[in-house]
Amino acid sequence: MTRIFLFSFMAGLSTLAGSLFALGLNRSNNHSFFTALLGIAGGIMSGVVVLELYPHSFQEGGPTAVITGTTLGLALLTSVDLFLSRRLLTDWYSNPFASRDFYRKMGLLMAIGISLHDLPEGMAVAAGYSIAENTGATIALAIGLHNIPEGMAITVPLLLGGATPPAIIMLVAAVSLITPLGTLAGLGLIGLSRTLIPFLMALAAGAMSYLTGKEIVPSAWQKNPPLTLTGLVAGFLSFLLLSHQGMH
């Protein structure tokens, strides 16, 4: 049990590693660079939702878990969105790149959505461990691979929003703890019931779908559609490749 928690903790720290990587690559206000990163992040998140979260949720919980979890995830992120940015609603569609507040809001939403995503992933590590230790370790590896760009996805909009590197690191470090906390919670719940896992996966999928479709893609697309499309395709294919390598 100690080893599987260590694997999960390392997977969570990959989020912080991605954030540090993005901070190291920062070259002032290079919008093309950041647009490409946002496109890649959107592609990877789409891969996570389509290839990982929904298939597992449907397999374990059926359509009821998928529909219920997705609805709650969308409702939760919509509520958080409105709470964080009521005054910016009319600005989103006119010129989202004009406001630092828009990017700070996006970064916070990314952190919340990824936290919702990481919790059931941590539980998935625990579920894999209940089958075999190697299975849990393999799932942790796959999670760690795509946590790296997720850390970048939180960091990029916060940088554009004017957040300081220490503040970003503190926020991402907190998000990095969600995966191992999910594993601890999963280990405790598996002995009682596994019915919550598919629901939480669908909830995370709904939240991540909201972030990708409502925030990441529209803002990047308005700045540079070809670069955004290239990033989306590259991100999706990268996740497909990394998932295939991590699971075999």
N, C-alpha and C positions, 0 to 999 in steps of 0.2 A: 504493500500500500504506500510506503514511503517513496518507492521508486516512481510509481505512477504519478504521485503528487509532484515530484521533482520534474518529471517530464512536462506536466501541465504548467508548472511555474515557468519553465524555460519557454514554453510556447507563448505564454502571456508576455514574457519579457521581449519577445520578438516584436511586439507592438512598439515598445520603447525603442528598440533598435531601429525600426523603420523611421520613427520620429527623429532620432539623432542623425540618421542618414539624410533625411530631408533638410534638416537644419544645416548640415555640413555642405549640402549642395546649393544652399540659398545664394543666389547672385543678385542681390537687390531686387528690383521690380521687373523681372523678366517674365512678362505675361505669357509669352509663348511657352516657356518652360513650365510655368504653373498650369497653363491650360492643358498641356500634354499630360502632366501628372494627374490632374483631375479626371481627364479622359481615361487614363489607365486605371485609376482607382474605381471609376464607374464601371469599367469593363470587368474588373476583378470581382467587385461586389455583385454584379449581375451573374457572374459565374458561380459565386457562393450561393446565391439564392436559387438559381435554376438547377444547378448540378449537385448541390449538397443539401441545403436546408429543406426544400420542398420534397425531393424524393424520399428523404429519410422520414420526414413528417408524415407523408402519405403512407409510406410502407408500415410505419409503426402505429399510426393513429387513424388512418383513413381520411375521407373527405371532411368529416366533422371537425377533426383537429385542425386540418389545413384552413378551412373556412373561418372557424372561430378564432384561431390564433392570428391569422392574417388580418381579420377585421379589427381585432383589439390592437395589433401592432400599428396599423394605419391610423386608428383613432388616437392612440397614445402619442404618436409623433405629430399628428395634426394639432393636438391640444398643446403640446410643448412648443410647437412652431408658433402658434398664435400667441401663446403666453410670452415668448421671448421677443417677438417682433411685430406687435400689433401696429406700431407706428410706421412700419416699413412695407406693409402689404402692397401699397400702390407702387412702391419703388422697384419691387422685384422684377416686374415685367417691362418697365420702362428702360432701366439701365442698371442691372444688378452689380456691374463692376464699378459703379460710381461711389458706393458706400462701403466704408470700412465696417460699419455695423453689420452689414449683410454678411461679410465674411466671418466676423466673430460669431454671429448667430449660426452660420453654417458649421463652423468648427465645433461649437457646443453641441449642435444636433448630431454631428458625426460622432462625437464622443459618446453621446447617449445611445445612438443607434448601434454603434459598435459594441458598447457595453451590453446591450440587449442581445446582440449577436453572440458575444463571447460567453455569456452565462450558459445557454444551452449547449454550446460547444464544449465547455468544461464538463458538463453533464454527459456529453457524448463520449468524452475520454473515459469517464467513470463507467459508462455502459460497456464500452469496449473492453475495459479491464475486467469486467465481470465475466466476459467470455474467455479472454486469455490476456496475459500481461503484454505480450507482443502486439496484440490487436490494439490495446489502449495506447501503447507507445507509438504505433503507426499513425493512429488518429491524431495524437499530439503533434507528431511531425508534420502532418498535412496542415493542421491548424497553425502551427508556427510559421510555415512557409507563407501562408496568405495573411498572417498578422503583420508581416513586415510592411506591405503596401498599405494596410489599414492604418498603421501608425503614421505613414506619410499622408494619408488622406485626412487625418485629423490636423496634422501640422501645417499643411499648405494653406488652407483657408485662414487659419489663425495667424499665420505670418502675413498674409495679405490684409488681415484685419488689424495689424499693428501690435499683436500680442508679443511679449518679450520671450526669448528662448527659455529662461528659467520657469516662467509661468506655464509655457507649453509642456516642458519636461515634467513638471509636477502633475499636470492634468493627465498626460499620457501614462505616466507611472501609475496613477490611480486606476486608469482603465486597464492597465496591464495586469492588475491583481484580480480582475473579474474572472478570467479563465480558471486560475487555480481555485478561486472561491466556488466557482460552478462545479469543479471536480469534487471538492469537499462536500458540497450540497448534494451532488449526484450520488456519491458513495453512501450518504446517509439515506437518500430516498429510494435507492434501488432495492434495498431490503423490504421496503414497504410497498412501493408501486412505481412502475415505469410509465404510467399513463400520462404524466405531466411532461415528459420529454418531447414527444411530438408536438404538443401544444406550444411549448416554449420555442421550439424550432420554427414553427409557423409564425409565431408572434415576431420573432427576430427577422424572418423573411419579409414580413409585411413592413416592418420598420425600415429595413435596408432598401426595399423597393421604393418606399417613399423618398428616402434620401437620394437615391439614384435618379429617379424620375422627376422629382420636384425641385431638387437643389443642384446636384452635381452636373448633370447633362445640360439642363437649360442654361446655366450660367456659363459653362465652358463653350457651349455651342454658339452663343451669341457673340463670343469673342473671336472664335476661329473654328468654323464647322469642319473643314477638312482635318485639322489637327485633332479635334475632338473625336471624330470618327476613327481616325487612325489609332488614337489612344484607347478607345473603347474596344476595338478589335484586338489590339495588342494585349490589353489587360485580360480580356476574356480568354484568349488563346494561351496566355501565360498561366492563368489559373488552371485551365484544362490540362496543360502539360505538367504543372507542379502537382496537381491532384493525382494524375496518373502515376507519376514517379513516386509520390508519397504513399500510395496505396498498394504499390507492387514491389 
